[in-house]
Each structure stands twice: as structure tokens, then as C-alpha cells.
Amino acid sequence: MKQRLWICWLGLLIYLISAPPALHASETPDKLVVLTFDDAVKSHRTFVAPLLQELGFGATFFVTQRWMRDRENFLTWQEIAEIHAMGFEIGNHTWTHEFFSTPRAAANLAPDLAQLESALQKAGVPEPVSFAYPANRFGPEAVSVLGRRGYRFARRGLQPEISLEQMSEQVRIGPAFDPTVHHRLLIPSTAVPDPRWTLDLLQQAVAKARQGKIVVFQFHGVPDPVHPWVDFDPDTFRAFMAFLKKNEFRVIALRDLEEYLPASAPPDRLLHERWPAEEKSR
């Protein structure tokens, strides 16, 4: 009996020594990257999703009905369902793509979210848990609506850390997501690539994925013929994905951040602010 008990304890000891340690928010690994794609652009299905699937990467596709009547350049509900079936996350980018940063506009956010959720359900796509603020505009009222509706993650832009004036003057790299500083419903974008972005700039941005910080990319169409200001070159995108693969970055969807977040939300000062700030008086 004693010998059998000793063997059991020995086996447990060997397991504890050899088993990998549990990963906590304070132990977020380096080289962690989140890919997001906005606006339901046709190239998400024809080019982006197949390439990411081939590489074994995760990603979140934020869809809106705003431009979907243009079937030549934007996704159909069937194509959105196909992206979901490929293993990618489908997030809510609102039905109308209106701005919800003011108190008055935020009063319409809940029914807008529900309309897109209903359409996704009809297409066989699960109810989304991630949200992207249209035009990256946010306010405390909108954050409150998202929380009440059970959204677990919401992505904003580079603002207010990087102003629009700074972005127009030259390409700017925004803050990396720090789970100990940023609230999960106000996750900052580290980069919003546009035609000016080069492979070198993308590599500079992804270098921020260290010391517990996570880099979040906000892409649009690859390419995006309807929104040229956020159009992105497919060849540069392919080269960047190859760089991430070669250098062993962990590329995930927004929903996959759950295991890297602390148990309690940090006191993010932006929970009480809005961007743009001047919209408060409108």
C-alpha cells in the first residue's frame, strides 16, 4: 500500500515538473498579434481568408451591412458564413456604420447591433462577442451599451494617443494593447495600414509585441477599391504574413485574447472620455 502511494506521489511530482506552466495575463508571450479586417470587403473572402487559413493564422472579420448591396466589391451573407466556416471570427461593425460616439447616437446602438446579430444568425454565424467602433469613434455611452449586451471585446483606433493631424502628416504607429492598462472594450489599434504603409513599417509596428503587450492590426480591404484611403496592396500583405510566419509570431483573432486578460478590468481613463472630444456638445 505504501509502495503504491509512493508511486502515485512520484508520478504527480514528475507531471508537475514536466507540465507547461499555466499562462496568466501577467505572462503574455512576446510576438502575440491580433489581425482584424473591417467593412466586409470582397477581398476578405477571395484573398485574405484563404491565405490566413493556409498559414494557420487566426483573425477577426468585422462586418457591416452598410455597403453590402454592392456585391461586386463587398461580401454577401453567404460569403460571410463561408469565412466563419473556415474558422475565423465574425465580429459586429454595426448594421449602418453610423457614428455612435455621442449620447444621442449611442441610444440607437442597441437596435443597430441587434439587426446585424439577427442577420448573422440567419446566415448560420454565431452571435458575435467582438465589436469594432465605426470610424473608430467611441464614447462612454456606447461602451456601456456593449457591456450590457454581453460583448467581451471592442476595438478602437489609434486615437486619442495619435491625432488625426499626426496621421495625416506622416505614418504613425499607435499603442500596443496592454491588458494591465487598456479596458477590453477599448482595445487600441497599433496600426491602421493604408497605401503609404510598407513592409518595413509593418515590421516596426509588430516589434511592439513584447513585454506583455499585444499588437492589434486594423486592416480594411486587401485590396479595397471603394475606400482608397485604406486600400492595401496584396503583395505587401502577403510578404508581411510570410514575415510573421517565418519569425514564429502567434497570430490570433480578437476573441482569443481571453486567456491573456487579467481577472479584473484595469481603470482605463478612456472609459470616461470620448473621441472625438468635440462631439460631446453636438
N, C-alpha and C positions, 0 to 999 in steps of 0.2 A: 504494500500500500504506500509506504513511504517512498519507495523507489519510483512508483508510478506518479506520485505527486511531484517528486523532484524533476522527473522528465517533463511534466506539464509546465512547471515553472521555467525550466531551461528553454522549452520551446517558445514560451511567451517572451523571454528575455531576448532570444535570437530575433524574434519578429520585431520587437521594439527597436532593436539596434539596426536592423536591415530595412525596415519600412521607411518610405519617404515621409518627412515631417509634414503635418497639415499646413496648408497655405492660408495665412491670415492677411488682412488688409495691410498690416504693417510689413508684410513680406512680399509685396507686389513685385514680381520679377521684372528685370530690365527687359527691354525690347518688346514691350507689350503695345500693340497698335490696334485701334478701332477704325474700321472703314465704314463710312456712311455715304449714301447716294440719294440725292433729293430730286423730287419733281416727277417721278415716273417717266423718265425719258426712254425712248425705244431702245437705245443702245445698252441700257441696263440688261435687257434680255438677250439681245443679239451678240453683244461683245463682252460686257463686264462679267455677268454671272457665269457664263461658260469658262472664262479664263480663271476666275477665282475658284470655281469648283475643281478645275484641273490642278490648281496649285494646293488645294486643301485649305483655303482661306475662308474665314467667316466674314460676314458683312451685314449691314442693315440697309434696306431699301425703303426710304420714306416716300410714301405715295400720296398724291393729291389728285382729286378729280378735275382740278382747275383747267387743265389743258388736254384732257384725255379724249375730247371729241376729235382732236387732230390725230387720227390713227396712224398716219404716216410717220409722225415724229414722236408719239407718246404711246405708252403701254395700253393694252386692253386689260380687262379684268382677268381674262383667261391667261394672259402672259404674266400677270402678277401672281396668279395661282401657280404657274409653272416655276417662277423664281422661288416661291415658298417650297414647292415640292423638291427643288434642288438643294434644300437645306438652309436657305438663307432667311433672316428675319425680315418681316414686313412691318414697318412702323407707320404711325399716323402723322401725316403732314397737313391734316385738315382737309375737309371737302372743298372749301372755297379758296384756300390760300390767302385769306384776308389777314390783316394785322390784328392781333389780339392783345396788344400791349397796354391799352387804356382800360379803365374800369368799365366804361360803356361797351367797348368791343368785347371784353372778356365775358360779359354777360351772355354773349352769343356763342361762346366757345363750346360749352357742353353739348348743345344740339348739333353743332358742326362736327364735333368728334363722333357723336353717335351716328350721324349719317354715313360717315366713312366706315365706321365699325360695322354697320349693317351691310354695306356693300361688300366688304371683305368676307363677312360671314356667308353671304350668298355665293361668293366665289370659292368657298371652302378654305379660307385662310383664317387662322385663329385670331381671337381678339388681341389687338396689339398691346404691348406693355411699354413701348418706347415711342417718344414723340419728338418732333423737331419743330421749333418755332418758325413760322413763315417769315421770311426775310430777316430771320434771327432777332426779331423784336420780342421783348418779353416784359412782364410786369408782375407784381406780387399777386394780383387777382387771377391772372392766367395760371400761375404756379399753384395757387390754391385749388382751382378747378381740376387741374391734372391730378393733384393729390387725392381729391375726393372721388375721382373716377378710377382710381387704382393704378394709375400709370407709375411705373417704377423708375423710369429713366426719361430724361428730356435733354436734348442737345441744343445749345445756343451757338452763337458765333464767336468771333474773336473779341467783339465789343463787350464791355467798355474798355478793356485793357488796351486794345488797339483801336484808335479812332478811324472813322471813315476818311478823314483827311490824310492820316498817315498811310492808309491802304492805297489811296489814290496817288500819293507821291511816289511810293515805291512798294515793292512786295514786302509784306510784313509777316513774320511768323508769330502766332499768338501763344497763349499759355498752354502748357500741357495740363491735363486733368490730374489734380492732386486730390485723392479721396479724403485726405485729412483736412482739406480747406474748402473744396467745392461741394455743394449740395448735389445729390443725384438728379434733381430736376432742373439743374442749371449747369450742366456739364459743358465746359468751353470747348470750342473747336481750336485745334492747334494750327490748322491750315485750311484755307478755302481756295484750292487751286483754280487758277484761271489761265487764259492763254499766255500770260507772262511767265508762268512757272516752268522752271527747268528741272532736270533730274537732279542737279546739284542742290537746288533749293529744297526739293523734296527730301533729300538725304540729310540736309541741315535740320529740317523740321523733325524728322524721325529720330535724330540724335538726342532729342529731349526725353525719350522713353527710358528713363533711368532714375535711380534713387526714389523708387516708389511712385513715380509719375507716369501717366499713360498718355500717349499721343493719339488724338482723335482727328481724323481727316473728314472734311465735308466736301465731297465731290458732287458734281451735278452730272450732266451728260458727257459721255466719252465716246463720240463727240456729242455736242449739244447745238444743233443748227438753229434752234429757235431762240435760245438765250446765249448769244455770242459772248457776253461778258463773263460767263462761267464755263464756256466751252473748254474742253480739254483734249489734247492730242492723244489718240490711241497708242501711237508708237512710244511716246514718253511714258504713258501709263503702263504699258507692257514692260518697258525697261525697269520702271520703278518696282513693279510687282516681282520681277526677277531678282532685283536687288534685295528685297525683303526676304525672299525665299532663300537666296544664297547665303544671306547673313543670319539666317535662323531667327527671324522675328516671329513672334506669336501674333497672328492676325485674327481678330475676333469681331463679333457683332456687338452692338451696344448692350443687348440683353445678357451677354456673357460676362459683364462686369460684376455681377452679383457677388461672386466669391472673393473679389478684391476690395469690397467696400466695408468700412467699419460698421459695427453693430448699431451705433448711434450716429445720427447725421451731424456734420460739423456746423458751426454757427456762421454760415456763409452770409456775408454782409449784403450780397445782391438779392437775398430773399426779400428785402425791404426796399429795393430800388427797381427802376425800370429803364429800359433802353429802347428808343432814345429818351433821354430825361425830359426833353421839352414837350413830349406828348402828354405829360400829366395834365397840362392845362387845357388841352384841346377838347 
